[in-house]
């Protein structure tokens, strides 16, 4: 029994934390918070952890659709049994799409909270990072603030997938997914800057005080700006949720029919809500 439980837990960890590179099929462990993955040399393929698409398309300005579940599929002639199987598979696929993103953002939120603790006052990394940048520790409050914003954004974005799972109004879904996509992209830019750019600067400055002074002067306002942009996107999304996505007019008959089945609101605190599986019941 104990061995089976241990094997099961190991399998669950592998499924949650490793995926194969879409280019070379090498297994990759996710040990960072942001979703931008880079395969190790000689491959070096860059891709999105969530949808496995090329990262260059996510960073092209107008393409960021891995938050959307694509229901389109090729038309064909099905027997009644084949249709049932197809519908059952589509239902499972749709659930997994939302669940995987719900879970991935929670793992990234936990990683961001670890960084908050490490870079906050009396944190284990604060003194070393300040020394690498050649500044006093009190000047690193902007870095702690960035990770606090990341953690809060991950918490909110996580629950938008539970919201989206139950949102079946097509008109409202378009607005919802646009807001979600914009917020998601702003968050990834912020998290990558706070996490990877900061680590690259520290590594470059290792043992050479003042070597990255000019780059630090560029890094600080960039990170502060990304923090403000992400906060603005998420505040806009929260406002739209509070207004019931009212920017979209809904047919009165549709609104009446769904009045008794409004999607669950975003939680204020994770402890007040059940797991995604429980919400699905």
Secondary structure, DSSP 8 states (H G I E B T S, - for coil): -HHHHHHHHHHHHHHHHEEE-TTT--EEE--SSSSEEE--TTT--EEETTT--BHHHHTSSS---TTS-----------HHHHHHHHHHHHHHHHHHHHHHHHHHHHHHHHHHHHHHHHSTT-TTHHHHHHHHTS-GGGGHHHHHHHHHHHHHHHHHHHHHHHHHH---HHHHHHHHHHHHHHHHHHHHHHHIIIIIHHHHHHHHTT-TTTTHHHHHHHHHHHHHHHHHHHHHHHHHHHHHHTTSTTS---HHHHHHHGGG------S-GGGS--HHHHH-
